[in-house]
């Protein structure tokens, strides 16, 4: 019996025992096998073991418009560190930029403004002039987040500005007395943290905070749980308590503190939820930590140390095996495989001997973007010819 004469469910089961190399060789046998073996259903199990293929821990596909076979090819370049570096945008004044990706539009903050720059779909080059500008703060934009309907920014003027992305409308949220260092938003819920040592809970229906939580320390980072029932704050760790605390949204009360080994000054600069019960943190103490909220809150389940003792300003995750981190010197970006203890790859984006932090990181299926004080860099991992080894 010919292989293609087997029932499809049987053939899928047979192919599930093959690795990526064997699947690639099978594609060369004939057009019929190439068509069947190239289906996403065949590559799904293989793709889950690779870095940044878009298949998350729970099976969600982040990039369904890209064939999985092509993503597995690109994933090998992520693993091997094979990429092309480029500078998408430069500016003369040293800034603390922040940016977000929304498909083929990159939103970048520069001083008091946020510009929307279009990425060309094929070349991924950035248009040098923004197609839209969001402004209104009296000082620099410190952080901003994108939702489907709004762009929400926090500034050094202590105010939060909510821009509608669908119509010409803005809403001011006033309450903080000093700069808004961090904020997060999901489904109409907004959490902000400030140098004024408070965290505040807001909704889009009022310009006054729903609740104000005294923190007794400067707040550097916040993240809302995917369940929307709680959020996490990261503080400067200048007081005698853990810089990581979980808060109940409804009660505005502390549920628990995370960790017991933070030294004084080990502030938490970034927090990323991977799932409703797992989150990643990084900061001044040079460690990336993975926390499982179902287990002992006093100990992280895994941790990775920046080998050159640099502050870690930001982290991003593919939702499965890969972590990207940005450090404080020489514009170093590192890729980590959570299944390994040591750093997998690193890329130096700046030769300046003075401090050149990577303030923000984002990545797509084939590109990693990093914002430094004077430039926006890109690493292109989709190189041709891409081969499966």
C-alpha positions as a printed Julia matrix, in Angstrom:
389×3 Matrix{Float64}:
   0.0    0.0    0.0
   1.26   3.49  -0.86
   1.8    5.81   2.08
  -0.73   8.37   0.84
  -3.42   5.69   0.58
  -3.53   5.42   4.37
  -6.4    7.2    6.17
  -5.37  10.73   7.15
  -5.67  10.13  10.89
  -3.38   7.1   10.6
  -0.9    9.05   8.49
  -0.88  11.92  11.01
  -0.12   9.41  13.77
   2.74   7.86  11.78
   4.27  11.27  11.02
   4.06  12.31  14.69
   7.0    9.99  15.4
   9.31  11.87  12.98
  11.6   14.74  13.92
  11.97  17.93  11.89
  14.86  16.59   9.8
  12.96  13.46   8.79
   9.86  15.49   7.92
  11.94  17.78   5.72
  13.44  14.83   3.86
  10.02  13.28   3.41
   8.89  16.49   1.68
  11.44  15.77  -1.07
   9.97  12.38  -2.03
   7.14  13.63  -4.26
   4.66  16.48  -4.68
   1.87  14.53  -3.01
   3.87  13.88   0.16
   5.25  17.41   0.14
   1.71  18.81   0.13
   0.56  16.59   2.98
   3.68  16.84   5.14
   3.73  20.65   4.81
   0.4   20.94   6.64
   0.45  22.76   9.98
  -1.13  19.76  11.73
   1.98  17.69  10.91
   4.44  20.29  12.21
   2.54  21.36  15.34
   4.14  18.83  17.7
   7.63  19.56  16.31
   7.1   23.32  16.46
   6.24  23.28  20.15
   9.8   22.13  20.95
  11.45  25.02  19.06
  11.99  28.66  20.03
   9.51  31.35  19.02
   7.41  29.32  16.57
   4.28  30.98  17.94
   3.0   27.83  19.69
   2.61  28.71  23.37
   2.61  26.47  26.44
  -1.17  25.86  26.14
  -1.17  25.26  22.37
  -2.31  28.73  21.27
  -0.94  29.79  17.89
   0.27  33.4   17.85
   1.07  33.52  14.12
  -1.59  31.41  12.38
  -1.07  33.25   9.08
   2.49  31.87   8.71
   2.98  28.15   7.82
   4.46  26.23  10.74
   7.06  24.6    8.53
   8.47  28.05   7.67
   8.45  29.05  11.33
  10.45  25.96  12.29
  13.05  26.95   9.69
  13.29  30.44  11.17
  13.37  29.02  14.71
  16.71  27.38  13.98
  18.18  30.8   13.23
  16.87  32.03  16.6
  18.54  29.07  18.29
  21.84  29.51  16.43
  21.9   33.3   16.63
  21.95  33.7   12.84
  20.51  37.13  12.02
  21.03  40.39  10.19
  21.36  43.55  12.29
  20.02  46.92  11.2
  19.1   50.31  12.64
  15.53  51.27  11.8
  15.5   54.76  13.3
  17.96  57.17  14.91
  17.48  60.38  16.9
  20.0   62.92  18.21
  18.83  63.47  21.79
  19.3   60.7   24.35
  15.84  59.5   25.41
  14.16  56.77  27.44
  12.07  55.32  24.6
   9.26  52.81  24.83
   7.48  51.04  22.0
   4.77  48.54  21.15
   4.07  46.45  18.06
   0.62  46.11  16.54
   0.94  43.92  13.44
   2.75  46.12  10.89
   2.62  49.33  12.94
   5.25  50.23  15.51
   4.28  52.8   18.17
   7.36  54.59  19.55
   7.54  57.21  22.32
  10.04  60.04  21.89
   9.99  62.72  24.59
   6.35  63.95  24.95
   5.03  62.29  21.77
   4.15  58.8   20.56
   4.48  58.18  16.83
   2.89  55.38  14.8
   5.4   54.12  12.22
   4.45  51.64   9.52
   6.63  48.61   8.87
   6.8   47.59   5.23
   5.38  44.08   5.1
   8.08  42.54   2.89
  11.28  44.36   3.83
  10.23  45.2    7.43
  11.84  48.62   6.95
  10.37  51.4    9.04
   8.9   54.53   7.51
  11.01  57.46   8.69
   8.0   59.68   9.4
   5.09  58.66  11.64
   1.7   58.22  10.02
   0.03  59.39  13.25
   1.2   61.23  16.37
  -0.32  60.99  19.86
   0.57  63.85  22.2
  -0.73  65.83  25.16
   1.69  65.26  28.05
   3.52  68.25  29.54
   6.61  66.07  30.07
   8.15  62.93  28.63
   6.11  59.78  28.07
   7.44  57.17  30.52
   5.29  54.19  29.52
   2.33  53.36  27.33
   0.22  50.34  26.47
  -1.95  49.46  23.49
  -5.37  47.87  23.57
  -7.7   47.18  20.66
  -9.48  50.49  21.17
  -7.09  52.74  23.12
  -3.52  53.94  23.55
  -2.88  54.67  27.22
   0.23  56.59  28.28
   1.78  57.67  31.57
   4.06  60.68  31.73
   6.59  62.49  33.86
   3.86  65.08  34.52
   2.12  62.53  36.76
  -0.88  62.15  34.47
  -2.31  59.31  32.42
  -3.7   60.05  28.98
  -6.16  57.71  27.26
  -6.29  58.16  23.47
  -9.08  56.53  21.47
  -7.67  54.71  18.43
 -11.01  54.8   16.6
 -12.09  58.42  16.98
 -10.7   61.8   17.98
 -11.16  61.55  21.73
  -8.84  61.72  24.76
  -9.39  61.29  28.5
  -7.11  62.57  31.27
  -6.66  60.5   34.43
  -5.21  62.63  37.22
  -4.11  61.45  40.63
  -0.38  60.79  40.82
   1.81  63.57  42.18
   5.0   62.4   40.46
   5.95  60.64  37.24
   4.04  57.52  36.19
   6.8   54.92  35.84
   4.64  52.01  34.72
   1.14  51.0   33.73
  -0.82  48.09  32.31
  -4.3   47.77  30.89
  -6.66  44.9   30.03
 -10.4   44.95  29.23
 -11.0   48.48  30.51
  -8.95  47.98  33.71
  -5.88  50.19  34.17
  -3.18  49.8   36.83
  -0.52  52.49  37.25
   2.54  52.84  39.46
   4.48  55.98  40.29
   7.52  57.47  41.93
   5.04  58.96  44.42
   4.95  55.51  46.12
   1.42  54.61  45.16
  -0.3   52.21  42.79
  -3.7   53.2   41.46
  -6.61  51.3   39.94
  -8.57  53.04  37.18
 -11.41  52.34  34.76
 -12.28  54.03  31.48
 -15.58  55.31  32.91
 -14.03  57.85  35.3
 -11.06  60.21  35.36
 -10.54  59.58  39.09
  -8.86  56.44  40.48
 -11.14  53.68  41.72
  -8.6   52.87  44.42
  -5.23  54.2   45.63
  -2.8   51.78  47.27
   0.06  53.2   49.39
   3.21  51.23  48.54
   5.84  52.8   50.87
   8.33  52.55  48.0
   8.71  53.76  44.41
   6.82  51.57  41.94
   8.86  50.55  38.89
   6.65  47.9   37.24
   3.11  46.52  37.2
   1.37  43.67  35.36
  -2.27  42.59  35.31
  -3.03  38.87  35.54
  -4.75  37.34  32.46
  -7.67  36.51  34.77
  -8.11  40.25  35.6
  -8.67  39.34  39.25
  -5.21  40.39  40.46
  -2.11  42.35  39.54
   1.57  42.36  40.51
   3.69  45.36  41.49
   7.48  45.64  41.44
   9.08  48.31  43.63
  12.55  49.77  44.17
  13.28  47.44  47.13
  14.52  50.3   49.31
  12.39  49.24  52.28
  12.34  46.12  54.43
   9.85  44.07  52.44
   9.76  42.12  49.2
   9.63  44.29  46.05
   7.17  41.84  44.46
   3.59  41.77  45.73
   0.31  40.43  44.37
  -2.88  42.48  44.88
  -6.54  41.61  44.63
  -8.28  43.99  42.2
 -11.68  44.03  43.91
 -10.43  44.4   47.47
  -7.29  46.46  46.68
  -5.58  44.26  49.24
  -2.23  42.47  49.19
  -2.7   38.74  48.61
   0.94  37.71  49.13
   4.57  38.69  48.6
   6.92  36.85  46.29
  10.45  35.92  47.26
  12.57  36.32  50.36
  16.09  36.6   48.91
  16.05  40.11  47.42
  18.89  42.3   48.64
  18.31  45.98  49.36
  18.12  48.0   46.15
  17.2   44.98  43.99
  14.27  46.76  42.38
  12.04  44.97  39.86
  11.98  46.76  36.49
   9.81  44.46  34.37
   7.09  41.86  34.92
   5.57  39.61  32.26
   2.75  37.1   32.78
   3.21  33.89  30.77
  -0.02  32.36  32.01
  -2.54  33.01  34.81
  -0.21  31.21  37.23
   3.3   31.87  35.88
   5.19  35.15  35.56
   8.71  36.35  34.77
  10.52  39.24  36.49
  13.85  41.03  36.12
  15.6   44.07  37.55
  18.61  45.55  39.27
  19.87  42.3   40.85
  20.76  40.87  37.36
  18.43  37.83  37.61
  15.5   36.69  35.5
  13.1   34.77  37.73
  10.19  32.49  36.88
   7.46  32.31  39.52
   4.69  29.74  39.75
   1.83  31.16  41.8
   0.5   27.66  42.54
   3.63  26.81  44.55
   5.57  28.32  47.46
   5.53  32.11  46.92
   8.8   32.52  48.8
  10.87  30.79  46.13
  11.01  31.14  42.36
  10.95  27.89  40.4
  13.75  28.87  37.98
  16.21  31.72  37.64
  18.86  32.83  35.17
  21.71  35.26  35.95
  23.01  37.9   33.57
  26.66  36.77  33.22
  28.2   40.27  33.17
  26.41  41.5   36.3
  24.34  44.06  34.37
  20.95  45.41  35.32
  18.16  43.84  33.28
  15.77  46.53  32.1
  13.27  44.45  30.15
  12.21  40.93  29.22
   9.95  39.33  26.65
   8.81  35.72  26.2
   7.45  33.63  23.34
   4.98  32.03  25.76
   6.82  28.72  25.63
  10.6   28.18  25.8
  12.31  31.46  24.83
  13.1   34.58  26.88
  14.72  37.72  25.49
  16.35  40.19  27.89
  17.83  43.68  27.51
  20.69  44.75  29.79
  22.21  48.03  30.89
  25.61  48.03  29.13
  26.67  48.02  25.46
  23.09  47.48  24.32
  23.29  43.74  24.95
  20.27  41.6   24.08
  20.31  37.98  25.23
  18.24  34.99  24.2
  17.56  32.3   26.79
  16.14  28.8   26.47
  14.26  28.04  29.68
  15.36  24.42  29.41
  19.01  25.52  29.78
  20.75  27.31  32.62
  23.21  29.34  30.54
  22.49  32.11  28.03
  21.8   30.75  24.55
  22.83  33.74  22.38
  23.74  37.39  22.85
  23.89  40.38  20.53
  25.79  43.61  21.2
  23.95  46.52  19.6
  26.17  49.38  20.81
  29.93  49.92  21.06
  29.69  52.91  23.39
  31.62  52.24  26.59
  29.18  54.27  28.67
  25.88  52.86  29.86
  23.64  52.01  26.87
  20.61  50.24  28.29
  18.1   48.33  26.2
  14.94  49.97  27.49
  12.37  47.93  25.59
  12.18  44.67  23.6
   9.53  43.24  21.29
   9.64  40.43  18.76
   7.58  38.91  15.98
   7.96  35.47  14.41
  11.13  36.49  12.55
  12.31  39.85  13.97
  13.48  41.2   17.32
  13.27  44.95  17.96
  15.23  46.78  20.67
  15.05  50.44  21.73
  18.21  52.11  23.07
  18.73  55.72  24.11
  19.46  57.02  20.59
  18.23  54.36  18.15
  15.75  51.61  17.38
  17.5   48.39  16.31
  16.2   45.29  14.53
  17.5   41.72  14.29
  16.19  39.8   11.27
  16.22  36.03  11.78
  14.39  35.17   8.58
  17.41  34.76   6.32
  17.49  33.02   2.96
  18.22  30.34   2.24
  16.71  29.0    5.47
  17.59  25.35   5.91
  16.37  22.68   8.29
  19.24  20.79   9.8
